[in-house]
Amino acid sequence: MAATARALLGAGLPAGHPGGGLCRRPGQAVPVNVDALPGVWRWYSPANAPRPDGTIELHVRAVPAGTVSPVLVQEVRPGDRLRLGPPYGTDLTLDADPPRNLLLVAGGTGLAPLRALVEQVAAGVPRPVTLIVGSRTFVDLYDAVALDKLQCAYDWLTIRPAFSHDLLAAPAEEGDALTVALRHHHPGQEVYVCGPPAMVAGSRLRLLAAGVPAHRIHLPDAH
């Protein structure tokens, strides 16, 4: 199996720029354009909550047949210009009130907006958050170093992997991300799911069948 190319890109305003950063909420997506592809935009969800300096972190997976992602992963260099459009989407944003416990379910680069939600919780009033990160095997686990740092930083955060094709996985870690997540579900939790289309597509029906109320389910817009 060929390795999948991914990149973590940092973007922000030039030093001394008089403007502020994008007015966005954690969990939203922003359209991104590069100079090499005039007029071609793709949506990405920043992996961080808004920062005072306006910088954002983008997680990009190079899709073999893609137009923008291979350029972002393989060609963009420090100092290159990225254009960012207005943010969109509210389905993966946190409700302002009341703050409820969270169950976050991620697959691949779908981890990015959920990491931003973790940062948002960290900057406010902490609450119990469980983050399930799906992967085929242990060696395929995405952004493992950053996950380990998050787990060490916050005692209210519980991170658990889910391995769908790892024969050495512990019983509690066996299964796809949603299967493992449902083992950690408790009444009253808000459930957020983000990942590849195949993972997200059937998530709502599976969660409803497991007894999760419809108004507690949060999927990317258009799902």
C-alpha positions as CSV (number, residue, x, y, z in Angstrom):
1,M,0.0,0.0,0.0
2,A,1.4,3.4,-1.0
3,A,1.9,5.9,1.8
4,T,-0.6,8.8,1.8
5,A,1.1,12.3,1.7
6,R,-0.2,14.8,4.3
7,A,1.0,18.2,5.3
8,L,0.4,20.6,8.3
9,L,0.4,24.1,7.0
10,G,0.6,27.3,9.0
11,A,-1.0,30.4,7.6
12,G,-1.5,33.9,8.8
13,L,-1.2,37.6,7.9
14,P,2.2,39.1,7.1
15,A,4.1,40.7,10.0
16,G,2.8,44.2,10.6
17,H,-0.4,43.7,8.6
18,P,-3.0,46.1,10.0
19,G,-5.9,43.7,9.7
20,G,-7.1,41.1,12.1
21,G,-7.4,37.4,11.6
22,L,-10.4,35.6,10.1
23,C,-13.5,36.0,12.2
24,R,-14.3,32.4,12.6
25,R,-15.5,29.8,15.2
26,P,-13.7,26.5,16.0
27,G,-15.2,23.8,13.8
28,Q,-15.9,26.0,10.8
29,A,-14.2,25.6,7.4
30,V,-12.5,28.2,5.2
31,P,-12.0,28.2,1.5
32,V,-8.3,28.1,0.5
33,N,-6.6,29.1,-2.8
34,V,-3.0,29.1,-3.9
35,D,-1.3,31.3,-6.5
36,A,-0.5,28.3,-8.7
37,L,-4.3,27.6,-9.2
38,P,-6.1,30.9,-9.9
39,G,-9.8,30.8,-9.2
40,V,-9.6,27.2,-7.7
41,W,-10.7,26.9,-4.1
42,R,-11.1,24.0,-1.6
43,W,-12.5,23.9,1.9
44,Y,-10.4,23.1,4.9
45,S,-11.2,23.2,8.6
46,P,-8.5,24.8,10.7
47,A,-7.1,22.6,13.5
48,N,-6.8,25.4,16.0
49,A,-9.1,27.8,17.8
50,P,-8.7,31.5,16.8
51,R,-5.3,32.9,18.0
52,P,-4.4,36.5,18.9
53,D,-1.9,36.6,16.0
54,G,-4.5,35.3,13.5
55,T,-2.5,32.3,12.4
56,I,-4.2,29.0,11.6
57,E,-3.1,25.4,11.2
58,L,-4.4,23.4,8.2
59,H,-4.2,19.7,7.9
60,V,-4.1,18.6,4.2
61,R,-4.2,15.1,2.8
62,A,-2.9,14.8,-0.8
63,V,-5.8,13.2,-2.8
64,P,-4.3,11.4,-5.8
65,A,-6.9,12.8,-8.2
66,G,-7.1,16.1,-6.5
67,T,-6.3,19.5,-7.8
68,V,-5.5,21.7,-4.8
69,S,-4.4,19.2,-2.2
70,P,-1.3,17.9,-4.0
71,V,-0.1,21.4,-4.6
72,L,-0.6,22.3,-0.9
73,V,1.2,19.2,0.3
74,Q,4.0,18.9,-2.3
75,E,4.7,22.4,-3.7
76,V,3.8,25.1,-1.1
77,R,6.8,26.4,0.8
78,P,7.3,28.8,3.7
79,G,6.6,32.3,2.6
80,D,4.2,31.3,-0.2
81,R,0.9,33.1,-0.2
82,L,-2.4,31.4,0.5
83,R,-5.8,33.1,0.1
84,L,-8.4,32.3,2.7
85,G,-12.1,33.2,2.2
86,P,-14.9,33.7,4.7
87,P,-15.6,30.8,7.1
88,Y,-18.7,28.7,6.7
89,G,-20.7,26.1,8.6
90,T,-22.1,25.8,12.1
91,D,-22.8,22.1,12.3
92,L,-19.4,21.3,14.0
93,T,-19.4,24.4,16.2
94,L,-20.0,24.2,20.0
95,D,-23.4,25.4,21.4
96,A,-22.8,28.4,23.6
97,D,-25.1,27.3,26.4
98,P,-25.3,25.1,28.3
99,P,-21.8,23.6,28.1
100,R,-22.2,19.8,27.9
101,N,-19.8,16.9,28.0
102,L,-18.4,16.1,24.5
103,L,-17.8,12.9,22.6
104,L,-15.6,13.7,19.5
105,V,-15.1,11.0,16.8
106,A,-12.4,11.6,14.2
107,G,-11.0,9.9,11.2
108,G,-7.9,11.0,9.3
109,T,-7.7,14.7,8.8
110,G,-11.2,15.0,10.1
111,L,-9.3,15.3,13.4
112,A,-8.5,19.0,12.5
113,P,-11.8,20.7,13.5
114,L,-12.3,18.5,16.5
115,R,-8.8,19.5,17.8
116,A,-10.0,23.1,17.4
117,L,-13.0,22.3,19.6
118,V,-10.6,20.9,22.2
119,E,-8.6,24.1,22.2
120,Q,-11.9,26.1,22.6
121,V,-12.8,24.1,25.6
122,A,-9.3,24.6,27.0
123,A,-9.6,28.3,26.7
124,G,-13.0,28.4,28.5
125,V,-14.5,26.4,31.2
126,P,-13.1,22.8,31.1
127,R,-15.6,19.9,30.8
128,P,-15.2,16.2,30.2
129,V,-14.2,15.6,26.6
130,T,-13.6,12.1,25.1
131,L,-11.8,12.1,21.7
132,I,-11.9,8.9,19.7
133,V,-9.4,8.8,16.8
134,G,-9.9,6.1,14.1
135,S,-7.2,4.5,12.1
136,R,-6.6,1.2,10.3
137,T,-3.6,0.3,12.4
138,F,-1.3,1.7,15.1
139,V,1.3,2.8,12.5
140,D,-1.4,4.7,10.5
141,L,-2.6,6.7,13.5
142,Y,-2.8,10.3,12.4
143,D,-1.0,13.1,14.2
144,A,0.0,10.8,17.1
145,V,2.6,13.2,18.6
146,A,0.1,16.0,18.9
147,L,-2.5,13.7,20.4
148,D,0.0,12.6,23.0
149,K,0.8,16.2,23.9
150,L,-2.9,17.0,24.2
151,Q,-3.6,14.1,26.5
152,C,-0.7,15.1,28.8
153,A,-1.9,18.8,28.8
154,Y,-5.5,18.4,30.0
155,D,-6.8,16.1,32.7
156,W,-10.4,16.6,31.5
157,L,-9.5,15.2,28.1
158,T,-9.6,11.4,27.4
159,I,-8.1,10.3,24.0
160,R,-8.7,6.7,22.8
161,P,-7.6,5.2,19.5
162,A,-9.8,2.9,17.4
163,F,-8.1,0.4,15.1
164,S,-10.2,-1.2,12.4
165,H,-7.5,-3.5,10.9
166,D,-4.9,-4.1,13.6
167,L,-4.6,-7.6,14.9
168,L,-2.5,-6.4,17.9
169,A,-5.1,-3.9,19.1
170,A,-6.4,-4.2,22.6
171,P,-10.0,-5.4,22.8
172,A,-11.2,-1.9,23.9
173,E,-9.5,-0.4,20.8
174,E,-10.8,-2.8,18.2
175,G,-13.3,-1.6,15.6
176,D,-14.0,1.5,13.5
177,A,-14.1,4.9,15.2
178,L,-17.8,5.0,15.7
179,T,-18.0,1.5,17.2
180,V,-15.4,2.4,19.8
181,A,-17.0,5.8,20.4
182,L,-20.3,4.2,21.3
183,R,-18.6,2.3,24.1
184,H,-17.7,5.6,25.6
185,H,-21.1,7.3,25.1
186,H,-23.0,8.6,28.1
187,P,-26.4,10.2,28.1
188,G,-26.3,13.9,27.7
189,Q,-23.1,14.1,25.7
190,E,-22.9,16.1,22.5
191,V,-21.5,13.9,19.8
192,Y,-19.4,15.4,17.0
193,V,-18.2,13.2,14.0
194,C,-15.8,14.3,11.3
195,G,-13.7,12.1,8.9
196,P,-13.7,10.6,5.4
197,P,-17.1,10.6,3.5
198,A,-17.5,6.9,3.9
199,M,-17.1,7.2,7.7
200,V,-19.5,10.1,8.1
201,A,-22.2,8.9,5.7
202,G,-23.8,6.3,7.9
203,S,-22.9,7.9,11.2
204,R,-26.3,9.6,11.9
205,L,-28.3,6.4,11.5
206,R,-25.9,4.4,13.6
207,L,-26.0,7.0,16.4
208,L,-29.7,7.2,16.3
209,A,-30.0,3.4,16.4
210,A,-27.7,3.5,19.5
211,G,-30.1,5.8,21.2
212,V,-28.3,9.1,20.7
213,P,-30.9,11.9,20.4
214,A,-30.9,13.6,17.0
215,H,-30.3,17.0,18.5
216,R,-27.1,15.8,20.2
217,I,-25.6,14.6,16.8
218,H,-23.2,17.0,15.0
219,L,-21.9,16.1,11.5
220,P,-20.2,18.3,8.9
221,D,-22.6,20.5,7.0
222,A,-24.6,18.7,4.2
223,H,-24.6,15.3,6.1
